[in-house]
């Protein structure tokens, strides 16, 4: 994995080392639901793809695919621990609607008594101090943290479908088993179960796809959208995200995302 990330050796488990590893991840490992769409549409049995970190790493090294939040952040946390960092899994709630249950995995790293947020889905490029007022000042992938009315931290970030979009931090210490249970719940319904969703930092830009459209953030204005034709979608996957032609060709056509089932 370190070789694939362009790192000659494991960085020192300090803030500079975390910045080096996380920056490399954000430029090379996409957030995407390619394997998940294939698994669901083809009816493949077993755990969801990437639920196990070794499976995630093998797929990225072979095909360039990443994963959705539970898979990607579980893998990132595992890599950080393997390279000597004190990394924990956390989870939050992407505030698509009020009063919904937690729906997002993330990672928290302790360094010299301070906690830093890194995230394999939002991909903000550098460790974010886990405290109100902290921010990453970048025109395309910049994020910020603030306290909400209940005293919980909220991460504001530039999602393709909503800009800005809030994620409320619910827990900063979760087990792999909790991650796996949250991941399995998404098998029945998730906004990432029907159409291509992807995101990667390419230089100073953020490129990807969301809800049937290609998207790009360059920091010079609003999000730019384009038609996601078959050829343009394959170009995004293979030429910009680094995903293999084999996986791009297996990717099923987009379906309209249905409304989520009513919660009991």
Protein Blocks (a to p, Z undefined) as FASTA:
>chain_A
ZZmnopabdcdfbfklmmmmmmmmmmmmccdfklmmmmmmnopgcjdehkamklmmmmmm
mnopacdfklmmmmmmmmmmmnopacddddddddfbghiacfbdcddddeehiacdddfk
lonopacddbehiacddfklgccddddfkopacdddddfkbccdddddfbfcdcfklmmm
mmmmmmmpccklmbccddddehjbccddeehiacddehlaccddddddfklmmmmmmmmn
opafklmmmpccddddddddddZZ
